[in-house]
Amino acid sequence: MELPVLSLVTFIPLVGAIVVLLMSSENEKAVKATSTVFSGISFVFSVVLMVAYNRAIPDFQFVERASWIPQINVWYYVGVDGISITMVFLTALLSFMSVIGSFGIKDRVKQYFALFLLLQTAMTGVFVALDFFLFYVFWEAMLVPMYFLIGIWGGPRREYAAIKFFLYTLLGSVAILLAILAMYFSTTPHTFDIVELGKTHPFAPGLQMILFLALFLGFAIKVPVFPFHTWLPDAHVEAPTAISVILAGVLLKMGTYGIFRISYPILPDAARDFAPFLAVLAVINIVYGALVAMGQKDLKKLVAYSSVSHMGYVLLGLAAMTPTAMNGAMLQMFAHGIITGSLFLLVGVIYDRAHHRDIDGFGGLAVQLPIYTGIMSLACFASLGLPGLAGFIAEFMTFVGAFPVFKTIVMISAVGIVITAGYFLWTLQRMFLGKPQEKYAGFPDLSARELVTLVPLQVLTVFIGVYPWLIIDFMNSSMESLSHFLRGV
């Protein structure tokens, strides 16, 4: 009997959450250690998954399938292909780093880590589910822990941010649910099987467009696509550091992943018709997000709006539908996760010391915090697309793949690169250059725990920038297969 690796990666954190809930609230060190162990085990199994994955096969691997609710033809059906394998690894990696990064939590420690582990299971489940019912259960299960993690452990406006996040995402979830039900009742026999629907795509073009728009509403809110983006800055600013990492690194990717996994394979006619509109939304995200980021004085809000901009590149790659552009979009999803995850961790580090995030309130930190300055500079350069780092190759592939399809839109989108470079360099100048301020003279540089969370992400950022094929090789066969199907090649 083969080891059910996907179920282990998905549900080990849930087991950890149950164990943590059974522990004493007073023994905070044991709670943190237990949470780290369970999240770490899940991460180890995700590495095993990556090593054992056959990159030459575009079809699903490590498939597990068992009847769950036979009365309505619901299955426990999970598997990974090139679209999901890197997202499963990214989720496990960032969750593990975030658990370690959450050791500074002092209030209701047991409840925090139990909710976080539950969130990890829900996020992983979204990326492995191949049954619509199972997919929706995981999609909704993610809302509850995230709502409480922001609403209880967040900043001064945490209740507002948590409710706004919940309502926006719930609106999208309702649209997705209606689309799922419509697909279920439009097939004979009725099925929730995502893979089967992707093979037969049995819906008429008119119905496809209605279904595509309903699904897109749900996925667009999660990305977030303009104008559904306004929940993101509030949620990021008020969320604890580790939750901001998860929001930017994993949750935003679920929207574009949903388009890759569900909308494109099942609704190809609507996808082709909708592609130009998606490209227009992409360029708005890229340029608008960058311009708004440039106007921010709060460091965390700047990074939040930079995520709106960077997810625009993923939309552009999706819209182009060429193998190169789609590979670039998937690589951007992964690269953005590790780069922006680093940036939010770094924002949390300086906030813990200065108790503010006002960019203009710093200055000369390079002298006082040299290690922090070096890592922050590397993360900023990666985010602005410096060659040799992960962000560059993802954006470059997206532009190369999209240019033959959307020449004007790609040229306008390139302006976003210049604006992004502008606001990151301006931020580095204001925070780290100039005369050191005496009030920050006693600040300690990065601690060992902080380095443990940051160094692996920096190593990946450099390694993927130098050798991008390490990640592209996992997704290439699935991306080529999907691209050829969409374009009728």
Secondary structure, DSSP 8 states (H G I E B T S, - for coil): ----HHHHHHHHHHHHHHHHHHS-TT-HHHHHHHHHHHHHHHHHHHHHHHHH--TT--S-EEEEEEEEEGGGTEEEEEEE-TTTHHHHHHHHHHHHHHHHHTTT--SSHHHHHHHHHHHHHHHHHHHHB-BHHHHHHHHHHTHHHHHHHHHHHS-TTHHHHHHHHHHHHHHHHHHHHHHHHHHHHTSSS---BHHHHHHH----HHHHHHHHHHHHHHHHHHTT-TTS-THHHHHHHHS-HHHHHHIIIIIHHHHHHHIIIIIHHH-HHHHHHHHHHHHHHHHHHHHHHHHHHHT--BHHHHHHHHHHHHHHHHHHHHHH--HHHHHHHHHHHHHHHHHHHHHHHHHHHHHHHHS--BGGG---HHHH-HHHHHHHHHHHHHHTT-TTSHHHHHHHHHHHHHTTT-HHHHHHHHHHHHHHHHHHHHHHHHHHSSS--GGGTT-----HHHHHHHHHHHHHHHHHHH-THHHHHHHHHHHHHHHHHHHT-
